[in-house]
Structure formats: C-alpha cells, structure tokens
Amino acid sequence: MSKLFSSFDLAGRTLRNRLVMAPMTRARAPDDVADERIALYYAQRATAGLIVSEGTPISREGQGYLFNPGIFTPEQVAGWRLTTQSAHAVGGTIFAQLWHVGRVSHPSIQDGGRTPVSATSKIAVGATAFGYDESGKPGFVAPPAPRPLATGEVGRVVADFAQAAANAVEAGFDGVEIHGANGYLFEQFLNPLVNDRTDRYGPGTMENRLRFALEVVDAICERIGSARVGIRLSPYGQIFDMPHYADMDETYTALAAELGRRGIAYVHLMDQSGYVMNDIVIDTFVERLLRLLREFRQNLPQTAIVLAGGMTRERAEGLIGDGTIDLAAFGQPFIANPDLVERLRNGWPLTQPDKATYYGGGPKGFIDYPPHAA
C-alpha cells in the first residue's frame, strides 16, 4: 500500500493519511466570521489527513483582505467552533492558519483608517490588498507605504499571535499553523532587502532577522504546547515584492535548526515555482528547494516536513518514499474535489475547479462540487 494513504503520527496525533489540505483563501465570510457554509466546506474535505484552514487574521491590524474569517473576537471564535465540530464529527483533524499580512493591507480595512504596520517603511511595490476603494466599494487596492513597528510594539504583535493561538484551541482547532510565507509579516522581517530597521529586529545579523519569527513560535508554544504548532515558509517565493538575497539558503537553514530545537509539530514549505501573481511568473527553483528540504531533514529530526505546490500523487509518493517529506499538501485540487483522497487512491479523474468562483460569492464553486460517482 502506498505510504501516501497510510496513517502518520504527527507529534502524538494520528492522521488517517499523509494528505494535507493546504490553506486557501476563499473570502466567503461577509462579517469576517466563519458560518455554516464554511463549516460544510471543511467537513466535505475532512477525509484529508490534516486540514489547514484558510488564513485567519490574528487581529484587525493583521488583516489585508475583506471577508476572511478572523480569530480575534468572541464571535469569530464561536463561528470557527462550528467548523471544527463539523470536521471532527467526520473524523477530521484541522489546524488554524494564523495570519498577519504586515504591509500588504490598506487603511480602509484598518481600525480608524490607520496606516498598515510592518517590519519596514518600504512599500510593497505591485502588491494589492482587498479593501474598499475611493467609492466605498470592495475591490483591489494598492497598499500605501507602511508604518514600521516601534521596537516596543513588536512584543504586542507577538502577544496577539499567542492569544490567537489560544483562541484557536478554544474554538476547537487541533493546533495552529503560523503563516510565515508569501511575503507577509514574517518575511518582511526575514528579508534583509526589505527589512530596513536599526534595532534588534534589523537586518544587521542573522539572529536579528530571525528574532521575530522565533519569538512568535516561542510564545505560541508556551501558550498551547509545541505539539500543536506548525509553521509555513516559502523560501524562494517572490510574492508581494520579496526580492531574493545572497544568504537566503543560510537564513532558512538557520531557522530550521532553531525550529528543530523547539520540537514543533511540522514545518510546511511552499513551492511557488511557476506561480502567477499579477501577471508575474515566479521563477523555478525546484532543485534548489529539494536540496533545502534535505538540509531541513537533518535539522528537523523529530519534526514533520510538509511540501505544497504543484503536488500530484506521483510526486507525493516519490518524495514521501525517499524520505524527503512526510506529508504532501494539495491546494487547488481540493476546491473541486471534496473527495480528493479517494479520487487519488482509486485513480479516478479530477474535476477542474472554476477559477471565477475561487474568491467571494455564495455556495457556487464552494460547497456544490459533487463527489465522484463511482
């Protein structure tokens, strides 16, 4: 039997298979609260060994897109509880992805029309948030130059992450995934060509650039336990104006070593090769990523490694079979194939998703995809 469909021990929690439903923004929460449709959406896909929820903002400050369910108010916690109960009722395991976009936001989303915050004062050139335009209608808007977080404020953001993790556990999630990828706040600290600080979080040393990420990990582990914590990274991603830099491999190898010492549940890497964002195609770094994954294996002996991006059954079985990764994450295929696990197991054809219904709207393209008629 293929290892892909065998059970897996994730930090003491048994997953029914090694397929992960990757986090995907669907923008179906009009009041930023998960509702019955969202609960049904995840329950339909709960045959995955692990579900990672769509990005859920840890605070209003951390939000960059309208209609995403947050995890910072009592109403949001209650809304998510219906989702976790629904997933658990059919045997699923679900983690909440905790999200702070940093500079990829807009004053129309922020309390009091405030300027978005970041590690930096540099604008995210070419990026877009989803807020309110000049006429007050929802739409894509260009982020302004952000306000750099004062040194004393960084601890507040760290505390927001820890509280959001506690809220997620209260809402019934089995754990949390820290969103450290895709050009959002963590990468704004990690990248020395973006981070222009002069304090202890500045780009002067590797320790400084890793400091914010590790403070968040430590705070969350202390609050809910390391066995409930994962993190997502995208080492070669260029989304939202993230230039490559000379010691990129060394940075992520050092981060992996520190994460290994903390014994978190998993590290989730995203392969953005060929990904299109605002008509820009991300360069291909497949071989370089595979080399980095093998280095991660050395630094993460007790931590599961997850890979997402362009995943197929064949690729997943190969990488799991040779020990490069432990779990394979599938994103877009889960949108149109709620029974993706069985389709892959049996070699059934996959339904192609309707990209026009990826974001926003009602049940169409969200909860109306049927399972395979065997």
N, C-alpha and C positions, 0 to 999 in steps of 0.2 A: 504494500500500500504506500502511496506517495506520502512523504513527510508533510507535504502541504496540508493534508487533511487529517493529520494526527494531532492529538492533544498536545498542549505545551504548558509548562509550569512557568508562569510569569510572576516572579517574586512571591511564590506561595499561593498564587491564584491559578486554577486550572482553566485554560482556554480550550474550547472544544475543537479548534483547528488553528492553523497558523495564518489565516487570512485576516487582515485588518481592514476595516472600512476607514479610509483616510478622511480627515476633516475637510469639509467642503461648505463654503458659504452658500446659503440658499435664499437668504433675505425674505423669509416668509413670516416674520413676526412684526405685524404692524405697530404694536405697542412696545416693541423690544422685549416681549415676554413669550416664552415658548408656550404653545397652545396645543389643542387636541390634534391638529393636523401634524404638527411637529412630532408629537408622541407616536402617532401612527406611522409616520415616515421612518422613524428609527426602529420601531417594533417590526416593521416589514422586513428590515435588513439585519435583524438580530441573530441570524444564523452565522454571521461573521464571528470569528473567534474573539475579536475585540472591535468595538466601535469607538472611534474618537469623534466627539461631537464637532459641529461647526465651531469656528472661533467664537468664543463668548467673552465680551469685554469685561474687564475686572472693575471698571469704573466708567463714569461718563467721560472723563478725561481720556481714557484709553480707547474710546470708540471712534472709528473712522468711517463707518458706513451705517446708514439708516437701516432699520428693520432687521437687525441682528439681535437675537436674544442674549441679554446680559446675565450676569451672575452677582450683581451688587445690591439689589433691593429685595425685600421680603417677597414681593410679587413675583420677581424673577426666579427666586429660589423655589417658590411654590409651583410656578409654571414648569420648571425643569423636573420637579418631583414626579409629575405625571409621566414624563418621558422615561425617566429611569425605572419607575414602577412597571411601565408597559414593556420596556426592554427586558427587565428581569423576569417578568411573567412568562416570557417565552424562552428563557434560558440564556439571555444575552449578558455580555459584560460591556460596560460603557464608561469611558473616561471623558471628562470635560476638557476641552482645549481652552486654556486661559490666555487672553489676548490683550495686548496694549499696542496700538499702532504707532505711538510716538508722533512723528512729524507728518504722517500720512493721514491727516484729519483736516477739519475745516471749522472756522468759528461758528458756522450755522448749526453744528452738531454739539458744540461745547456749551456748558452752562454759562449763561451771561455773555455769550459771544466771545469767549476768551480765545486767545491765540493758542494753538496746539503746542504741546511741550515735546522736548526731545533731549537727546544727549548733546545736540548740536544746534548751531544757529543757521546751518545750511539748508536751503530749500531743497525738497525732493523734486528735482527737475524732471518733468514729463509724467509725474505721478498724478493720480486722481483719487480723490475721496468721493463718497456718495453722500451728499448733504442736500442743502436747499440752495437753489440758485437765486439770482437777484430778484426774481418774481415770486419767490417763496415756494417754488415747486421742487419736488425731489429730482435730483439729477446729479450727473458727474460734475465735480467742481475741483479746481486746482488748489492744492494746499498752499497756504502762504508760508513765508519764512517762519520757522518755529521759534519758540522761546526756549533757550536752554534751561534745563532744570538746575536750580541752585544746588550746591553740594548738600545742603541740609534737606532739600526736598526729595533727594533720591531715596532716602530711607522711608519716606512716606509712600512712595510708589512700591517699594519692596513690601511694606506692610499691606498695601492694597492687594498685592498678589497673594500674600499669606491668608488674608481674610477671604479672598475669593476662593481659595482652595478649601478653606473651612466651610464656606457656603456651599461649595460643590458637594462635599461629603454630606452636609446637612440635606441637600437636595436628593441624595441617594446615589450619586455617582460613585463608581468603584475606585476612582482615582482621577488624577488630573494630568494633562499634558501641557507643559509650558510652551507657548508659541514663540520660539526663538529664531524663526526663519523668515524668509520672504521680504526682507528689507524693513521690518518693523522695529520696535524699540530696541530689542536686544542687539540686532545687527548695527543699529545706529551707534551703540557703544562699542561693539567689537571691531568695526571697520575703521582703521586709522586714517583713511582718506575722507571719512565723513565726520568722525569724532574730532572736534576742534577744542576740546576742553583743556583747561590748565590745572585742574585739581586732581585728586587721587583717582578719579574715573577717566582721566585723559589718556591720550594715545602714547604717552611717553614710554611706558613699559607694558609688556605683555600682562603682568599682574594687574595693572590699572585697567586695561581693556576688558579683562575677564571678570573684574570685581563685581560689576552689577549683576551679571548672569549668576555668578556663584552665590552672591548674597540672596538673590531670589530663591535659588534652589535650596539653600540652607534654611531660609525662613519657612518655606513650604514643608520641607522635610521635618523640621521641628514641630510644625503645626499638625500635620496629618500622617507623618511617617514616610520614610523613603520608599517603602514597598508600594506606595500609592502614587509615585511621581515618575513621570516621563518628560522628555523634552524633545522638541522638533527643531532640527537645524537644516540649513541649506547652504553648505559651504561654498559652492560655486555659483550660487544664484546671483542674478543681476537685476532682479525686480526692484522697481522704485528707486532707481539711481543708486545702486550699490556697486561701485567700481571694484575690480579685482586689485589685490595688493600683494606685495612681494612675499610676505610671510604668512600667507593665508593657510597653507597646509600646517605650518607650525602652530598657528593660532588654534586651529580646531583639534589638532593632536594634543596640545596642552589642555584644552578644555575637556577633551575626552578623558585624559588622565585624572583630572580633578573630579569629574563626574564618577569615574570608576572608584575613587576613594570614598565617595559618598554612598555608593551602593544603591543608586536609584533603580527603578524597575526596568526602564528601557530608554534608549536613545533612538530617535526616529529621524532618519535622514531623507531629504527630498532631492531627487534627481530632476533638475529643471531643464535638462538637455532638450532642445527643440521647442521649449515652451514659448508661446507667443504672448506678449504683453504690449498693448498699444502699438501693434504692428512691428514690434521689435522681436526678433527670434533670438532666444538665449543660445549662446554658443554651446557646443557639445564638449563635455568633459567626462565622458563615461569612464574611460580607462583611468583617468586621474581619480575619479570618485571611487572606483573599485579598489585602487591602491590605498586610498584613505580609509575605506571600510576595513581593509585587512589590518591597518595600523590600529583602528579603533578596537578590533577584536583583541589585540594584545593589551590594550589599556582598559578594557571593559570585560574582564573575565567572568564576572557574576551579573552583568547587565545585558539584557536582551538588546539586539540590534534589529531595527526595523528599517526597510527601504521602501520608498514610494516613488512613483514617477514612471510612466510608460510600462507598467507592470503587465505581464502576461503569465499564464500558467507555466509555460515553458521556462521563462526567465526566473520566476519564483522558485520552481523546483530545482533549477540549476544552482542558484545562489544559496538556497537552504541546504541542498545536498552537499555542497562543498564547504559548508560551514561559514560562508561569508556573512550571511544574515540568519536571523532566527525566525522573523516574521515578515510577510510580504503585504504591503499596503496597496489597495486598489481604490482609486478615487472615482473618476467619471463612470467606469463600468457599473458601479453600484447605483448610479442615478436611475438608469433604465432597467436594471436587473436586480430587483429586490432579493431574488433567489440566486444571486451570483455564485454562491458557494456550490449549490447543486448543479448549476449550469457548467461550471468549470470541472466539477468532479465527473460529470457524465458526458462531457464533450458536447453539450447542447449549444446551439448558436446563441450569440448575444444580441439583444435588442440594442439598436443605436439610439442614444439619447437625443432629444430635441433641444439643441443649444439655445433656441429662442426662449425656452422656459426655464433656463438654469436659475435665473435670479428674479425674485419677486413674483407677484401674481397669486393665483389661487391653487386649487388642487391639481389642475392640469400640469403635467410634467413633473409632478411632485409625488403624489400618492396614488396615481392612477395607472402606473405601469403594472401590467399583469405578470404573474409568474409563468414559466414555460409550461405549455400544455403537453405533457409527456404522452 
